[in-house]
Amino acid sequence: MTAPSALPAPHDTPLDLGGRTALVTGAAGGIGRACVLRLAAAGAKVRAVDRDAEGLEALVAAAADLGGSVEPHVLDLTDLDAAEDAAAGTDVLVNNAGLQLVRPIEEFPPDVFHTVLTVMLEAPFRLIRGALPHMYGQGWGRVVNISSVHGLRASAYKSAYVAAKHGLEGLSKTTALEGASHGVTSNCVNPGYVRTALVEKQIADQARAHGIPEERVVAEVLLQDSALKRLIEPEEVAQAVAYLCGPQASFVTGTSLILDGGWTAH
């Protein structure tokens, strides 16, 4: 009997990304910051991409305190050519950057819709496009797209965000199909509401959209369909990203890792 091409790793194998270069977008805060610190702790040299220069400075200091290596890269992802160039030579790509506006469709500003899709769908495409030649050349790569439960389910008043996340799911699956023969996996991580500045802003927006006080938004709107009545922490999402980069997940590709507290169990 022929031995399998990739034996299962022991259950206690730690994540070792020594010698690997990772790129994380939206790196200065929230999920992105947690991912940078987690991948740096695993030994990766991390390119931290964000337009927030001060936030990146603080991140570099935090990583240094943990013994990690982080290279700050100030970049606005609406500059698509620069985004693609930044991904060259990347072994691990984490597409995380996002923005949100809560408005009814008839009141949604078209320019904001365009910007959301540029940052959250077109930029990931360009980043993947920039990263794949190096990944293919070495026969190994990991693409992790931070999607959302909104990549699988829709909510009212979030037309741009839901459209972008649904598109990201399709892009991720296509990347998985094309990359499989080159040793590249591509997956989405789909959290519910995460304790981030983006969600804090949504609470105020949702209060206005639904005409209810902010203190009722979390329980009655954000977590209405969640079995677990709490926000997920950025570090929990980062651990899911780390799992997808490890040897235990070498056969996991083209799928969505859902961290939604039971939302999609309905």
VOGU-3710 file (C-alpha; in Angstrom, 3 decimals, decimal comma):
1> mtapsalpap> 0,000/0,000/0,000  1,396/3,372/-0,997  2,013/5,797/1,860  -0,185/8,885/1,870  1,404/12,030/0,470  0,734/14,054/3,630  0,599/12,178/6,917  -1,563/13,685/9,647  0,412/15,837/12,052  0,458/14,882/15,731
11> hdtpldlggr> -2,314/16,513/17,686  0,152/18,546/19,707  2,115/19,970/16,755  2,599/23,701/17,400  2,207/26,261/14,646  5,672/27,002/13,278  5,853/29,692/10,603  9,569/30,330/10,988  11,007/31,504/7,667  7,542/32,395/6,331
21> talvtgaagg> 6,297/35,847/5,382  2,696/36,696/6,224  0,676/39,711/5,140  -2,366/40,894/7,094  -4,600/43,742/5,940  -6,570/45,934/8,315  -3,741/45,162/10,718  -3,799/48,122/13,085  -6,765/47,030/15,182  -9,377/44,411/15,954
31> igracvlrla> -9,148/41,069/14,154  -6,211/42,177/12,032  -4,119/43,167/15,028  -4,865/39,859/16,762  -3,894/37,939/13,610  -0,618/39,831/13,272  0,348/39,071/16,867  -0,654/35,402/16,568  1,275/34,816/13,334  4,294/36,733/14,605
41> aagakvravd> 4,256/34,599/17,753  4,415/31,543/15,470  7,630/32,856/13,956  6,377/34,529/10,793  7,714/37,831/9,564  4,467/39,769/9,247  3,764/42,616/6,861  1,129/44,640/8,676  -0,918/46,627/6,148  -3,191/49,470/7,215
51> rdaeglealv> -3,726/53,156/6,492  -3,452/53,941/10,230  0,226/54,767/10,709  -0,066/55,385/14,451  -1,929/52,129/14,969  0,783/50,266/13,085  3,482/51,845/15,260  1,704/50,618/18,380  1,340/47,170/16,821  5,045/46,919/16,026
61> aaaadlggsv> 5,849/47,775/19,641  3,378/45,190/20,944  4,834/42,504/18,672  8,371/43,359/19,744  7,365/42,882/23,361  6,323/39,344/22,412  9,485/38,703/20,434  7,710/38,892/17,074  8,798/40,493/13,808  6,354/42,965/12,240
71> ephvldltdl> 7,004/45,230/9,273  4,521/48,133/9,092  3,193/48,992/5,649  1,017/52,110/5,453  -1,329/51,569/2,528  -4,824/52,549/1,445  -6,282/49,463/-0,240  -8,197/51,568/-2,740  -4,768/51,867/-4,411  -5,171/48,496/-6,059
81> daaedaaagt> -1,852/48,409/-7,907  0,016/49,109/-4,666  -1,993/46,397/-2,908  -1,006/43,811/-5,499  2,637/44,847/-5,316  2,614/44,601/-1,504  1,613/40,927/-1,670  4,609/39,803/-3,722  6,671/37,169/-1,909  3,944/36,391/0,611
91> dvlvnnaglq> 3,584/32,865/2,002  0,496/33,530/4,137  -2,105/36,109/3,113  -4,857/37,201/5,490  -7,448/39,435/3,820  -9,094/41,159/6,753  -9,605/44,876/6,026  -13,203/46,019/5,999  -15,613/48,858/6,536  -19,292/49,103/7,208
101> lvrpieefpp> -22,194/51,477/6,706  -25,722/50,648/7,835  -28,343/52,287/5,613  -31,446/51,229/3,655  -30,644/50,556/0,003  -32,568/53,577/-1,217  -30,484/55,795/1,062  -27,132/54,040/0,579  -24,551/56,379/-0,999  -23,323/54,858/-4,283
111> dvfhtvltvm> -19,783/56,110/-3,679  -19,640/54,289/-0,340  -20,998/51,112/-1,957  -18,202/51,343/-4,509  -15,555/51,898/-1,834  -16,758/48,955/0,261  -16,557/46,587/-2,695  -13,165/47,976/-3,697  -11,624/47,447/-0,255  -13,386/44,207/0,651
121> leapfrlirg> -13,552/42,340/-2,668  -11,431/43,879/-5,399  -8,434/44,499/-3,128  -8,441/40,875/-1,878  -8,476/39,742/-5,516  -5,476/41,926/-6,281  -3,640/40,799/-3,142  -4,241/37,152/-3,989  -3,133/37,834/-7,550  0,077/39,352/-6,238
131> alphmygqgw> 0,761/36,543/-3,771  0,054/33,452/-5,875  3,130/33,438/-8,149  5,449/33,088/-5,145  3,182/30,539/-3,467  2,941/28,495/-6,667  6,683/28,687/-7,196  7,450/27,122/-3,821  4,520/24,689/-3,790  3,030/26,041/-0,550
141> grvvnissvh> 0,767/28,885/0,469  -2,118/29,826/2,725  -4,842/32,307/1,824  -7,237/33,114/4,651  -10,097/35,481/3,946  -11,832/37,019/6,946  -15,401/36,776/5,806  -18,375/36,916/8,164  -21,610/35,231/8,956  -22,788/37,857/6,455
151> glrasayksa> -20,896/35,950/3,793  -23,493/33,216/4,331  -26,550/35,122/5,534  -27,944/38,567/4,765  -29,105/41,304/7,111  -31,175/44,337/6,250  -29,451/47,703/5,760  -26,033/46,191/4,945  -26,197/45,856/1,170  -22,553/46,711/0,427
161> yvaakhgleg> -21,062/44,651/3,255  -23,206/41,586/2,509  -22,500/41,836/-1,232  -18,755/42,121/-0,618  -18,634/39,195/1,809  -20,704/36,959/-0,467  -18,311/37,825/-3,290  -15,314/37,082/-1,075  -16,688/33,592/-0,421  -16,767/32,906/-4,155
171> lskttalega> -13,302/34,347/-4,695  -11,938/32,181/-1,890  -13,435/29,008/-3,347  -12,111/29,787/-6,819  -8,642/30,386/-5,345  -8,879/27,016/-3,597  -9,728/25,198/-6,825  -6,959/26,847/-8,792  -4,372/26,583/-6,025  -4,886/22,969/-4,974
181> shgvtsncvn> -2,400/21,465/-7,400  0,188/24,051/-6,299  0,006/23,318/-2,571  -2,038/26,441/-1,828  -5,137/26,359/0,345  -7,763/29,083/0,506  -10,481/29,353/3,124  -12,794/31,833/4,776  -13,187/32,439/8,490  -16,730/33,523/9,296
191> pgyvrtalve> -17,206/35,134/12,689  -20,381/36,603/14,029  -20,148/39,958/15,745  -16,624/40,549/17,025  -15,681/42,963/19,789  -14,059/45,572/17,522  -14,331/49,297/16,792  -16,248/48,422/13,616  -18,955/46,695/15,636  -19,094/49,523/18,168
201> kqiadqarah> -19,860/51,890/15,289  -22,500/49,496/13,977  -24,322/49,628/17,286  -24,882/53,353/16,879  -25,836/52,956/13,193  -28,267/50,134/13,945  -29,866/52,156/16,728  -30,613/54,908/14,226  -31,770/52,497/11,509  -34,148/50,602/13,813
211> gipeervvae> -35,183/53,553/15,953  -34,228/51,921/19,252  -31,744/52,839/22,012  -28,169/51,596/21,616  -28,379/49,436/24,739  -31,066/47,318/23,034  -29,141/46,835/19,801  -26,740/44,094/20,932  -29,389/41,775/22,374  -32,283/42,557/20,032
221> vllqdsalkr> -30,483/43,109/16,734  -26,877/41,930/16,653  -27,280/38,758/18,714  -30,935/38,053/18,006  -30,132/34,899/15,990  -27,073/33,831/17,976  -27,418/30,976/20,450  -24,432/32,321/22,383  -25,288/35,774/23,655  -21,872/37,394/23,606
231> liepeevaqa> -19,515/39,037/21,152  -16,617/36,916/19,940  -13,131/38,195/20,790  -10,566/39,062/18,075  -8,107/36,577/19,565  -10,584/33,739/18,998  -10,737/34,620/15,312  -6,940/34,775/15,158  -6,713/31,245/16,545  -8,952/30,022/13,724
241> vaylcgpqas> -6,662/31,741/11,226  -3,653/30,082/12,853  -5,315/26,657/12,592  -5,815/27,113/8,846  -2,110/27,916/8,466  -0,959/24,827/10,352  -0,145/21,295/9,144  -3,334/19,910/10,682  -5,365/21,900/8,125  -3,452/20,864/4,991
251> fvtgtslild> -6,582/19,121/3,629  -8,913/22,003/4,480  -9,545/24,203/1,467  -12,426/25,895/-0,329  -14,548/26,054/2,776  -15,790/28,421/5,467  -14,859/28,050/9,127  -17,905/29,428/10,935  -17,540/31,079/14,348  -21,041/32,453/14,723
261> ggwtah> -22,295/31,245/18,110  -24,959/29,129/16,469  -26,414/31,853/14,202  -26,496/29,685/11,065  -27,858/26,667/12,986  -31,351/28,134/12,490
//
